[in-house]
Structure formats: structure tokens, C-alpha cells
Amino acid sequence: MRVLHLDQNHSDLIDGLRQLGWENVENYSASKEVIEQTIDQFDGLVIRSRFPIDQSFLSKAVNLKFIARVGAGMENIDVNQALSQDILLFSAPEGNSTALAEHTLGMLLALTNHIPRINQQVKSGIWLREANRGHEISGKTIGLIGYGHMGKAFASVLSGLNVTVIFHDIIDGIGDDYAKQVSLAELQKCADVVSLHVPETELTIGMVNAKFISQFAKPFWLINTARGKAVVTEDLVEGLKTGKIRGAALDVLEYEKSSFEDMFKNNTLPEAFSFLSQSDNVILSPHVAGWTVESHQKLALVLLDKIKKAFE
């Protein structure tokens, strides 16, 4: 078996595959077009998010037996095309769910207690107490949208904090001791905090829009550690301006990676993002919610285990 690695990952994955007697080829810089010229020479592919594995690419991968995505989602892979070619697909949401849950909790506590704002104030010699009263999350209702590995991990982390956790998911009957499954209407009626834990699909792109926001009975805090395209940024900004959204913590944005950096280089910042970047009730992080020292290794080991079992 020859395995092509397109993104750098923890060495345990390559070492483990080598122990199986497989050949590892690392190519972290060639373009998609260059990779396509030799992809027919490989049995396996390991990727994170370097470029889309689309129908055109897969049509040239005539000998590919598996694709391993070092992460949770599969949105950068044409899943239907891969399955039609009998290519096995592996992802590793188990590997970074704890990291994501802890980051999400950190964002929630920072948001409700104004921590980024007061940190900057104190460092600037400003000492304001009354203006910076926070809100306890104890006694609040936390509403999760999506209850897969990530949602369940966050619910577990919340279990000791005297909060009510409810969730909405398109799959029925998946409630557990940590969270109660409810309709979207019920969640919108009760939630004080909304946390997104959904993959990127046709159903979730643009899901948090003006209509979605308007249907909440109470002003709420919004957290997104899932996928940036789930939130319509302009509608989020309007919700913040009207007070319908009390604050937002975003680890992901519509503007990601190179496109995000280019906005600053070329002075092409969208007005909505400029508002977010200047708002003191918005917290931003660069898609690192599942990005810890521990999850780096866990992701590799989870994938290695799945690959081994599939080819025993």
C-alpha cells in the first residue's frame, strides 16, 4: 500500500502505517493539478483541508482505496463520488471533540463575563467594575444545534455547571443523560445560549440568518465552533446591533484561511467583519477550537486505528 500525505500531521500516523509495511509519501507543497498527475499511483490519501477532493480529482484516483481526513468533517471531499468508486472514508471526530468542548466552554465564560474587554481595559490602566458585571451561566438554558460527537462532548463538559442543556438535531431519538432533544421551535423559545455543532451541508449553510435569529423568544449569546458558513455574518451583525444577540463567540467565519488573510493585505475587509472586529461583545479565534497538543496526537491515533481495522 502506498499512502500519500497532503498535510503535515502527527508523526504517530506515518509511523503506524510504516509499521504495517506501507509506504508513506509526503507532499505538502505541490498544487492540486500536480498531485492529480500521480494520484493513480496511490492506494491511500491523508488530507486535512489543503484543497478539495472533488469529482475531477477522484476520477484520476483510479487505485485509491481510502481517504483519511484528519478532522471531523468531510465537506471538502465529494463523498458520493468517492463511495461510487468504493473508496473508504475515514474521519476522526473522536480525536478532537474534547478539545473543542473545552474551547467552546472557554469562549462561553469569556463572553458572559466580558473577559477580553476587561483584560484590555486593565492593561490600559482602566479599572471599571460596575460597567463590567458579568452573567452567571448557572441556571441558564444552553441550546445546542447538532448533537454528534462535538455536541455531545460539549454537553458532557456542561453537565457539572447547573445548566439545562437542550439540543435540536435532524436525527431523532439521540438524547442522553447530558441533554434533552427538543424541536427547533422549543429551543428557540427557551435558550439563553446557542452553540452550533453542525457539519457543513446544504441544510446548514446560511442556517443562522435573520429569520432564524428573529424566532428566538429571548436575547441570546451565540457560539460557533462548527462551520463558518452556517452563519450569515451580515445578519449576525444586525442581531448584535438590535440586541437580539447579546454577544457572539466565533471560532469559524465565512472568511477563512487565505481569503481571510488577503482581506487584510488588500484592505478589502467586509463591513460586517469590520463591525465584528471592533465590537467588545464579540470574541474571535482562528479555527482552533479542536486544535490542542493532545488532539494533534489523538486525531492521528484515531485514524490509524480505523485504517488498521479496515485492512486487517
C-alpha positions in Angstrom: 0.0 0.0 0.0 1.3 3.5 -0.9 -0.2 6.3 1.1 0.1 10.0 0.0 0.0 12.6 2.8 -1.0 16.1 1.7 -1.0 17.8 5.1 1.5 17.6 7.9 0.1 15.7 10.9 1.3 13.9 14.0 4.1 11.5 13.3 2.3 8.7 15.0 0.1 8.3 11.9 3.0 7.8 9.5 4.9 5.7 12.0 1.9 3.4 12.5 1.4 3.0 8.7 5.1 2.3 8.3 4.8 -0.5 10.9 2.1 -2.1 8.7 4.7 -2.3 6.0 3.1 0.5 4.0 5.0 3.2 2.0 4.4 6.8 3.0 4.9 9.6 0.6 4.7 13.2 1.9 3.9 16.0 -0.4 2.9 19.2 1.4 3.5 21.8 -1.2 2.6 20.6 -4.7 -0.5 22.0 -6.3 -3.7 20.1 -6.8 -3.0 19.9 -10.5 0.4 18.4 -9.9 -0.9 15.9 -7.4 -3.6 14.8 -9.9 -0.9 13.7 -12.3 0.3 10.9 -10.0 -2.7 10.2 -7.7 -3.3 7.0 -9.7 -0.1 5.6 -8.1 -1.5 5.6 -4.6 -3.8 3.3 -2.5 -4.5 5.8 0.3 -4.7 9.5 0.8 -4.4 11.5 4.1 -5.6 15.1 4.0 -6.8 17.8 6.3 -8.1 20.8 4.3 -5.4 21.7 1.8 -7.6 21.5 -1.3 -11.0 20.0 -2.3 -11.1 16.3 -3.2 -13.7 16.8 -5.9 -15.0 14.7 -8.8 -12.3 15.8 -11.2 -9.6 14.7 -8.7 -11.2 11.5 -7.8 -11.7 10.5 -11.4 -7.9 10.3 -11.7 -7.6 8.4 -8.4 -8.3 5.0 -10.0 -6.5 2.9 -7.5 -7.4 4.8 -4.3 -8.8 2.5 -1.6 -9.2 5.0 1.2 -9.2 8.7 2.1 -8.5 9.7 5.7 -9.5 13.2 6.8 -7.6 14.4 9.9 -10.5 16.2 11.4 -14.3 15.8 11.9 -16.0 17.0 8.7 -16.0 15.7 5.2 -17.2 18.8 3.4 -14.0 19.2 1.3 -14.5 15.7 -0.1 -17.0 14.7 -2.8 -18.4 11.9 -0.7 -20.9 10.5 -3.2 -18.2 10.3 -5.9 -15.8 8.6 -3.5 -18.3 6.0 -2.4 -19.2 5.3 -6.1 -15.6 4.4 -6.6 -15.7 2.1 -3.5 -13.2 4.4 -1.7 -13.4 4.0 2.1 -13.7 7.3 4.0 -12.4 7.9 7.5 -12.6 10.9 9.7 -11.7 11.4 13.4 -14.2 13.5 15.3 -13.4 11.4 18.4 -9.9 12.8 18.3 -10.6 16.5 18.9 -14.1 16.6 20.5 -12.7 17.1 24.0 -10.5 20.0 22.8 -13.4 21.6 21.0 -15.8 21.2 24.0 -13.2 22.9 26.3 -12.6 25.7 23.9 -16.3 26.3 23.5 -16.8 26.4 27.3 -13.9 28.9 27.5 -15.5 31.1 24.9 -18.8 31.0 26.7 -17.4 32.0 30.0 -15.2 34.7 28.4 -18.2 36.1 26.6 -20.6 36.2 29.5 -18.0 37.7 31.8 -16.6 40.3 29.3 -13.1 38.8 29.8 -11.4 40.0 26.6 -12.7 43.6 27.2 -11.8 43.9 30.8 -8.4 42.3 30.1 -7.6 45.1 27.7 -9.1 47.8 30.0 -6.9 46.8 33.0 -3.8 46.5 30.8 -4.6 50.1 29.6 -4.9 51.4 33.2 -8.7 51.4 33.2 -10.4 49.9 36.4 -14.2 49.6 35.8 -16.2 47.3 38.0 -19.9 48.2 37.7 -19.7 48.5 33.9 -18.3 45.1 33.7 -20.7 43.0 35.7 -20.9 39.5 34.1 -23.6 37.0 33.9 -23.6 33.6 35.6 -24.4 30.7 33.3 -25.7 28.7 36.3 -29.5 28.4 35.9 -29.4 29.2 32.2 -30.6 27.1 29.3 -27.9 26.1 26.8 -29.3 25.2 23.3 -27.1 23.1 21.0 -27.8 22.8 17.3 -26.4 19.5 16.3 -25.7 16.6 18.6 -22.9 14.5 17.1 -19.5 13.9 18.7 -18.9 17.6 19.2 -22.3 18.5 20.6 -22.2 15.5 23.0 -18.7 16.4 24.2 -19.8 20.0 25.0 -22.9 18.8 26.8 -20.7 16.5 28.9 -18.5 19.4 29.8 -21.5 21.4 30.8 -23.0 18.7 33.0 -21.5 19.9 36.2 -22.4 23.6 35.8 -26.1 23.6 36.9 -27.3 24.5 33.5 -30.2 23.0 31.4 -28.9 21.6 28.2 -31.3 21.0 25.2 -30.5 20.3 21.6 -32.0 20.1 18.2 -30.8 17.6 15.6 -32.2 16.2 12.3 -31.7 12.7 13.6 -34.4 11.7 16.1 -34.0 9.8 19.4 -30.5 10.6 20.3 -31.0 12.4 23.6 -29.0 11.2 26.6 -28.3 11.9 30.3 -26.5 15.1 29.3 -29.0 16.8 27.0 -32.7 16.6 26.1 -33.7 16.6 22.5 -36.3 19.2 21.5 -37.8 20.8 18.4 -36.1 23.8 16.9 -39.1 25.9 18.0 -38.7 24.7 21.6 -35.0 25.5 21.5 -35.7 29.0 20.2 -38.3 29.5 22.9 -36.1 28.5 25.8 -32.4 29.1 25.0 -30.2 31.7 26.7 -27.2 30.5 24.8 -27.0 28.9 21.4 -24.0 26.8 20.4 -23.5 25.4 16.9 -22.2 21.9 16.3 -23.2 21.1 12.8 -21.3 19.9 9.7 -21.3 22.0 6.5 -24.2 20.8 4.4 -26.9 22.2 2.2 -29.1 22.3 5.2 -26.7 24.2 7.4 -25.1 26.8 5.1 -26.7 30.1 6.0 -28.8 28.5 8.7 -28.3 31.3 11.2 -29.9 34.1 9.3 -32.3 37.0 10.0 -35.3 34.7 10.2 -33.6 32.2 12.4 -32.5 34.9 14.8 -35.9 36.7 14.9 -37.6 33.5 16.1 -35.9 33.4 19.5 -38.0 34.4 22.4 -35.2 35.9 24.4 -31.9 37.7 23.5 -29.2 35.1 23.4 -25.5 34.6 23.2 -24.3 32.8 20.1 -21.2 30.5 19.9 -20.0 28.9 16.6 -17.2 26.4 16.8 -18.6 24.4 13.9 -18.5 25.8 10.4 -18.3 29.5 9.4 -20.8 29.3 6.5 -23.5 28.2 9.0 -23.8 31.9 10.0 -24.8 34.8 7.7 -22.4 37.4 9.0 -24.4 40.4 8.0 -27.5 39.0 9.8 -25.4 38.3 12.9 -24.2 41.9 12.9 -27.8 43.2 12.6 -28.7 40.9 15.5 -25.9 42.3 17.6 -26.9 45.9 16.8 -30.5 45.4 17.8 -29.6 43.4 21.0 -31.4 40.3 19.8 -27.9 38.7 20.1 -26.2 39.6 23.3 -22.8 38.6 22.1 -21.1 36.2 19.8 -18.0 33.9 20.1 -16.8 32.7 16.7 -14.0 30.3 16.1 -15.0 30.0 12.5 -16.0 32.6 9.9 -17.4 32.9 6.4 -13.9 34.3 5.7 -11.3 31.6 6.3 -7.6 30.9 5.9 -6.0 32.5 2.8 -9.2 34.5 1.9 -9.2 35.9 5.5 -5.6 36.9 5.4 -6.0 38.5 1.9 -8.7 40.8 3.2 -6.2 42.5 5.5 -3.4 42.6 2.9 -5.6 44.1 0.3 -7.7 46.3 2.6 -10.9 44.6 1.5 -12.5 43.9 4.8 -16.2 43.5 4.5 -18.2 46.0 6.5 -19.8 43.2 8.6 -16.4 41.8 9.6 -15.1 45.2 10.5 -18.0 45.6 12.9 -17.2 42.2 14.5 -13.6 43.0 14.9 -14.4 46.3 16.7 -17.2 45.0 18.9 -16.4 44.4 22.5 -19.1 41.7 22.8 -17.6 39.6 20.1 -14.8 37.1 20.6 -12.9 35.7 17.6 -10.4 32.8 17.3 -8.8 31.4 14.2 -10.5 27.9 13.9 -8.5 26.4 16.7 -11.3 25.0 18.9 -10.2 21.5 18.3 -6.5 22.4 17.9 -4.6 21.3 21.0 -1.4 19.5 21.6 -3.3 16.5 22.8 -5.8 16.4 20.0 -3.0 16.6 17.4 -1.9 13.1 18.5 -5.4 11.8 19.2 -6.5 12.6 15.7 -3.6 10.6 14.2 -4.2 7.6 16.5 -8.0 7.5 15.9 -7.4 7.5 12.1 -4.6 4.9 12.4 -6.9 2.6 14.4 -9.7 2.9 11.9 -7.4 2.3 8.9 -5.9 -0.8 10.6 -9.3 -2.3 11.3 -10.5 -1.8 7.8 -7.5 -3.5 6.2 -6.8 -6.3 8.8 
